[in-house]
Each structure stands twice: as C-alpha cells, then as structure tokens.
Amino acid sequence: MLALLVVPTSARAHEAGLSRGIYRVDAAIVTAELSLARAEILALIPGADADADGVLGEFELLAIDAPLRRQLAAGLAVLGGATPCPGAIERVVFVEDDGLRCEARFTCPAAPPLPTVTLRWPLLAHLGPGHRHLAQVVFAAGPGEPEPQPIDVVVHARRSALTFRRPTPGVPDAPQAAAPRSPAQPAATPPAPRVPNVWLWIALASLAAAALGLRAWRREPVIASAIMLDPDIQTLVHMGDLIGAIGLYQQRHGGSTLVARKAIDQASRELSQETTPGSPIPGAPLTIINDSELDAALRAGQKIAAIKRYRELYNVGLKDAKDAVEAMLAGQPVEHPAPAASEPAAQLQAQLQPQLQPELDRLIAAGQKIMAIKHHRTITGQGLKESKDAVEARMLELG
C-alpha cells in the first residue's frame, strides 16, 4: 500500500474527483461541511467561468451564489429516522487556493437524540461517475457518555445513501445502506467478514499526495513586495481589476497563475491594512485625494474637519460624507462623486485640452490604458474613477 504514496509533488490541495465532508449530529441538529475543488463548480454551474480563464474567481463566485446554493441544497438530504430534516445552506466560501467549502444546517423534527441518521448525496451524480466523497460522521456524546469514535466512509454515485446508527458505548458501529432490505433475505444471516476498502486506501493516498503537492506549491516564490513598488499593478488593484493585475504581474515578474493570484491577494491585504481608523494615516491613502485641506485632515486623524471639508467639496449630505471619511480612514478605496463644475473650472479644462489630448490619444493607440489614466489624472487633477471613465469613453470614440 505504501507504493500508492509515491506520486508527483505538484498535486493540488483539492483534486477534481475527490471531495470531503464532516457531518456532526448533536441532539436533533445535523451540520455539514462539504469541501470540493473549485474546478468541479465550473462543470456543476454552466457559465460560472465568466472570463473563460479556467479559474473560478471571487467575483464569479458572487455572481453564481444563488444558483450554486440551490444546487448544493438539492444535492444533500438528511433524514432523522425516517423523517426528512429541513435545512439550508448557511455559507459558501473559498478555502486555500483551489477549494470551496459549503456549510449547511439541518433541523430534524424527531425527538432528540436521533437514534439513526440517513445521509443522501444526489450531488455525486452530477460530479462524474469516478467521483469519491470522503465522509466522516460524528455523533455528539450524551450526558455522562464517552466521546464516540467518528465513522469514516467513502461514498460514490452508486453508493450515495447511507444510514448511520448512534453508537452505543462499547459496541462498534458501521453504516448501513439506506436501501430497503429484501424480504427474501434471511433475518439471521451472519455478517460477512470485513474486507479492507480499496477505495479508502486510494482516497488516503490521494490526500497524502495533495498534502505533498501543497507543501511544494507553497515553496514557489511570491513577489508581493514588488507589487508594493509597482504603481501600475497598485492602480489595477485599487480599481478592482484583479484579473488585469494578475496578468500584469505575470508579464513583469513571471510565475504561474496561482503564484500571481497569491501575490495579488497578499498585496491587496497589505494595501488595505496600511491605515487604522481614527489614527494618522502613514504615507498616501488608498483613495486619491486632490484637495490638500482634506488630505491633511485625514492624515492627522481629524474626522470632523475631514467630514466638513468633504461636504464642501462634493456637496453631499452629512451621512454620505461621514461614511466616505470613515472608509478612507479605514484604508478602503472610495469613489468620490463628481464636484459641480464652476465656470472657472470649465475654462481651465478647456485650457488644458491641448496639453491633454495628443498624449492621451497616443497612449490609447499604443494600448497603454493604465498610463493613459495616469496621464489624465496628472493633467486634470481628477480622481481615479473619473479619469478611468474619461479614458474608456475616449477609447470608444477612437474605436
């Protein structure tokens, strides 16, 4: 059996074709934690990969949240005794770098403690005939009872329903198939000797290979510090264009897509933690501020003065100004409303047009969108969103 563990170290932490689940039974409540590879979600939900890059990203997960929850809810059923237990999907989140975890909760109408629990996995029929699910069922101990041993089983599409009996202290327990017993079967048939489950050994070997691969992947270099010194990648992160930031990272620093994604995520966290609410802001804030008075108030942590100045600049209500200032103090990007253009400002814009347009058109023609946005901001003094919208509008005009 040890030969099964000798596999390449590039295996992913969550392999397609293999999922895991922990099912806890406490009184009349059954909770489930189901983990599977993100790649299988792409096959489960048509159109989930909106940008066709073969990877399910955070924004794509948000877009398919409702249909994914419906599919997962329909793919797992729980019965307390013979009575169905109503439940709901409580949480769907990414785990590690290629996995997805679903958390569900079922409340059984039967009186606790439940003598038997039946689990059904219709979801396995949609994950391919070779998919294997490693399930662990844990019953909570009763008053004064020792903690029962978990029950580990391997489930697949042809064996997708099992009944588990609450363990009796001192008596070993095993799951039973949920299918009804044939009347012709003798009631006193002695149990057959247990044979080692080959699929369980294969599943354990796959998990060991995944762990080795994860350790090898974690040793790949991540150049998050380079992003902190790269203003173009920072601009894309601030704009929320994470896919563009990953592509630009690979062009300039190399590495695989997974390494680039990890670097972008790490840099994004570092950028968001640069400031603390209510304290002076070190360095430049995440939100571009084109007013020296507002910028000074924010850096000094003068919240009331900052709110007052923000209302003067953008002509917004007290609540909107307070929310914007608190977000900037927390280090979060803020999209400012466009200030009302005065007549002198309009005249200044017309004067800047000859200085702005030729270089802007040249950068757009060269495909340097980020540099075009920076040029527009430098000349006009507008915010990031306004410059981005202006550059994209000009791109449409130029065709």
DRENBADREN-543335 format. One line per 2 residues: number of its first residue (from 0); their letters; for each residue x, y, z of C-alpha. Coordinates in steps of 0.25 Angstrom, whole numbers. Example, Ala and Ser with C-alpha at 12.3 -4.5 7.8 and 13.67 -1.06 7.14 Angstrom:
2
0 = as = 49:-18:31  55:-4:29 $
END
This chain:
399
0 = ml = 0:0:0  12:9:2 $
2 = al = 14:10:-13  2:18:-15 $
4 = lv = 8:29:-7  19:31:-17 $
6 = vp = 13:42:-27  18:55:-33 $
8 = ts = 18:66:-23  10:76:-32 $
10 = ar = -3:71:-28  -14:81:-24 $
12 = ah = -19:83:-10  -33:80:-15 $
14 = ea = -33:70:-26  -45:69:-36 $
16 = gl = -51:55:-34  -49:55:-19 $
18 = sr = -57:63:-8  -58:63:7 $
20 = gi = -70:64:17  -71:65:32 $
22 = yr = -85:63:37  -88:65:52 $
24 = vd = -100:60:59  -104:68:72 $
26 = aa = -117:65:78  -127:68:67 $
28 = iv = -117:77:59  -109:72:47 $
30 = ta = -98:81:42  -90:78:29 $
32 = el = -77:84:24  -74:80:10 $
34 = sl = -61:83:3  -58:81:-12 $
36 = ar = -49:86:-23  -54:99:-30 $
38 = ae = -51:93:-44  -63:84:-41 $
40 = il = -72:96:-39  -69:100:-53 $
42 = al = -75:87:-58  -87:88:-48 $
44 = ip = -91:102:-51  -91:105:-66 $
46 = ga = -86:119:-70  -79:120:-56 $
48 = da = -66:124:-63  -70:137:-68 $
50 = da = -56:141:-73  -53:127:-78 $
52 = dg = -39:127:-71  -42:113:-65 $
54 = vl = -42:118:-51  -54:122:-42 $
56 = ge = -51:135:-36  -57:143:-25 $
58 = fe = -66:152:-33  -70:140:-41 $
60 = ll = -74:133:-28  -82:145:-24 $
62 = ai = -89:144:-38  -93:130:-37 $
64 = da = -96:130:-22  -111:127:-23 $
66 = pl = -111:116:-33  -99:109:-26 $
68 = rr = -107:110:-13  -119:103:-19 $
70 = ql = -111:93:-26  -104:89:-13 $
72 = aa = -117:89:-5  -123:80:-15 $
74 = gl = -110:71:-15  -110:67:0 $
76 = av = -122:62:8  -123:57:23 $
78 = lg = -133:49:30  -135:47:45 $
80 = ga = -140:33:46  -150:32:34 $
82 = tp = -154:47:35  -147:57:25 $
84 = cp = -140:68:32  -142:82:26 $
86 = ga = -129:90:25  -122:101:18 $
88 = ie = -108:105:12  -102:115:22 $
90 = rv = -89:119:16  -81:116:3 $
92 = vf = -66:121:3  -53:119:-3 $
94 = ve = -43:111:4  -28:110:2 $
96 = dd = -25:114:-13  -33:104:-21 $
98 = gl = -44:99:-12  -58:103:-8 $
100 = rc = -66:99:5  -81:99:7 $
102 = ea = -87:99:21  -101:94:23 $
104 = rf = -110:92:35  -122:83:37 $
106 = tc = -132:82:48  -139:69:50 $
108 = pa = -154:69:55  -151:55:62 $
110 = ap = -149:56:77  -134:56:81 $
112 = pl = -125:49:82  -127:43:68 $
114 = pt = -125:28:68  -122:28:53 $
116 = vt = -118:38:43  -118:35:28 $
118 = lr = -110:44:18  -113:44:3 $
120 = wp = -103:51:-7  -111:53:-20 $
122 = ll = -100:63:-23  -90:52:-26 $
124 = ah = -98:48:-39  -94:62:-45 $
126 = lg = -79:61:-41  -76:50:-50 $
128 = pg = -76:34:-49  -62:34:-43 $
130 = hr = -64:44:-32  -61:39:-18 $
132 = hl = -66:46:-5  -59:44:8 $
134 = aq = -70:45:19  -68:46:34 $
136 = vv = -80:45:43  -78:50:57 $
138 = fa = -89:47:68  -89:56:80 $
140 = ag = -87:49:93  -99:48:103 $
142 = pg = -99:53:117  -88:44:124 $
144 = ep = -84:36:112  -70:36:106 $
146 = ep = -68:43:93  -72:33:82 $
148 = qp = -62:30:71  -64:37:57 $
150 = id = -70:28:46  -62:29:33 $
152 = vv = -68:24:20  -65:26:5 $
154 = vh = -77:30:-4  -79:30:-19 $
156 = ar = -91:31:-29  -94:17:-28 $
158 = rs = -94:17:-13  -100:31:-10 $
160 = al = -109:28:2  -105:22:16 $
162 = tf = -111:21:29  -103:23:42 $
164 = rr = -108:18:56  -104:25:68 $
166 = pt = -92:18:74  -95:10:87 $
168 = pg = -83:11:97  -74:-1:96 $
170 = vp = -81:-6:83  -74:-4:70 $
172 = da = -84:2:59  -83:3:44 $
174 = pq = -92:10:34  -103:3:27 $
176 = aa = -108:4:12  -121:12:12 $
178 = ap = -128:3:2  -139:-5:8 $
180 = rs = -136:-20:12  -141:-31:3 $
182 = pa = -152:-39:9  -145:-52:4 $
184 = qp = -132:-49:11  -131:-58:24 $
186 = aa = -132:-50:36  -121:-58:44 $
188 = tp = -111:-57:33  -97:-56:40 $
190 = pa = -89:-43:35  -79:-45:25 $
192 = pr = -64:-43:29  -60:-28:27 $
194 = vp = -51:-26:15  -42:-15:14 $
196 = nv = -48:-4:5  -39:-2:-7 $
198 = wl = -45:12:-10  -42:17:4 $
200 = wi = -27:13:2  -27:21:-11 $
202 = al = -34:33:-5  -24:33:7 $
204 = as = -13:32:-3  -19:44:-11 $
206 = la = -20:52:1  -5:50:4 $
208 = aa = -1:53:-10  -9:66:-9 $
210 = al = -2:70:4  11:68:-2 $
212 = gl = 7:76:-14  2:87:-5 $
214 = ra = 15:88:2  23:88:-11 $
216 = wr = 14:99:-17  16:108:-4 $
218 = re = 31:108:-7  29:115:-20 $
220 = pv = 34:130:-19  23:140:-17 $
222 = ia = 28:155:-20  17:162:-13 $
224 = sa = 27:173:-9  29:176:-24 $
226 = im = 15:180:-25  16:190:-14 $
228 = ld = 27:197:-22  19:195:-36 $
230 = pd = 9:207:-37  2:201:-49 $
232 = iq = -1:188:-42  -6:196:-30 $
234 = tl = -15:204:-39  -22:192:-44 $
236 = vh = -24:186:-30  -30:200:-26 $
238 = mg = -39:199:-38  -43:185:-34 $
240 = dl = -38:179:-47  -31:167:-40 $
242 = ig = -31:159:-53  -23:170:-60 $
244 = ai = -14:171:-48  -11:156:-49 $
246 = gl = -8:157:-64  1:169:-62 $
248 = yq = 8:162:-50  11:150:-59 $
250 = qr = 17:159:-70  26:167:-61 $
252 = hg = 30:156:-51  27:143:-57 $
254 = gs = 22:131:-49  10:122:-50 $
256 = tl = -5:128:-49  -6:122:-35 $
258 = va = 6:129:-31  2:142:-37 $
260 = rk = -12:141:-31  -6:139:-17 $
262 = ai = 3:151:-19  -8:160:-23 $
264 = dq = -17:155:-11  -5:157:-1 $
266 = as = -2:171:-7  -17:175:-6 $
268 = re = -17:171:8  -5:179:11 $
270 = ls = -10:191:4  -24:190:12 $
272 = qe = -16:189:25  -8:202:23 $
274 = tt = -17:211:31  -24:209:44 $
276 = pg = -38:217:47  -36:229:56 $
278 = sp = -21:230:55  -12:238:46 $
280 = ip = -10:231:32  4:228:29 $
282 = ga = 8:230:14  -2:233:3 $
284 = pl = -16:228:6  -22:217:-4 $
286 = ti = -32:227:-9  -26:238:-18 $
288 = in = -29:252:-11  -28:264:-19 $
290 = ds = -30:274:-8  -19:278:1 $
292 = el = -28:282:13  -36:269:12 $
294 = da = -23:261:11  -17:268:23 $
296 = al = -29:265:32  -29:251:28 $
298 = ra = -14:249:31  -16:256:45 $
300 = gq = -28:247:48  -37:260:49 $
302 = ki = -50:253:46  -60:265:48 $
304 = aa = -51:274:40  -50:264:29 $
306 = ik = -65:262:28  -67:277:28 $
308 = ry = -57:279:16  -63:267:9 $
310 = re = -77:273:9  -72:286:4 $
312 = ly = -64:279:-8  -75:269:-12 $
314 = nv = -88:276:-8  -93:263:-1 $
316 = gl = -101:260:12  -95:258:26 $
318 = kd = -97:243:25  -91:241:12 $
320 = ak = -79:250:16  -77:242:29 $
322 = da = -78:229:22  -67:233:12 $
324 = ve = -58:239:22  -59:227:31 $
326 = am = -56:218:19  -44:226:15 $
328 = la = -39:226:30  -40:210:29 $
330 = gq = -32:210:17  -43:206:8 $
332 = pv = -44:212:-7  -55:222:-8 $
334 = eh = -61:227:-21  -64:241:-20 $
336 = pa = -76:248:-26  -72:258:-37 $
338 = pa = -72:272:-32  -80:282:-39 $
340 = as = -72:289:-49  -71:304:-48 $
342 = ep = -69:314:-59  -54:316:-56 $
344 = aa = -52:301:-55  -59:299:-69 $
346 = ql = -50:310:-74  -38:303:-68 $
348 = qa = -42:290:-74  -42:296:-88 $
350 = ql = -28:302:-86  -23:288:-82 $
352 = qp = -29:281:-94  -17:283:-104 $
354 = ql = -8:278:-93  -16:266:-90 $
356 = qp = -22:261:-103  -10:258:-112 $
358 = el = -2:249:-102  -15:243:-97 $
360 = dr = -18:238:-111  -4:233:-113 $
362 = li = -5:225:-101  -18:219:-104 $
364 = aa = -13:216:-118  -1:208:-112 $
366 = gq = -11:200:-103  -5:206:-90 $
368 = ki = -18:209:-83  -12:210:-69 $
370 = ma = -2:220:-74  -13:228:-81 $
372 = ik = -21:228:-68  -9:233:-60 $
374 = hh = -7:244:-71  -21:248:-70 $
376 = rt = -21:249:-55  -7:257:-55 $
378 = it = -13:268:-65  -27:269:-60 $
380 = gq = -25:266:-45  -38:257:-45 $
382 = gl = -40:245:-37  -37:230:-41 $
384 = ke = -51:227:-45  -53:240:-53 $
386 = sk = -40:238:-61  -43:223:-64 $
388 = da = -57:227:-69  -51:238:-78 $
390 = ve = -41:229:-84  -51:218:-87 $
392 = ar = -60:228:-93  -49:233:-102 $
394 = ml = -45:219:-105  -59:217:-110 $
396 = el = -59:230:-119  -45:225:-125 $
398 = g = -51:211:-128 $
END
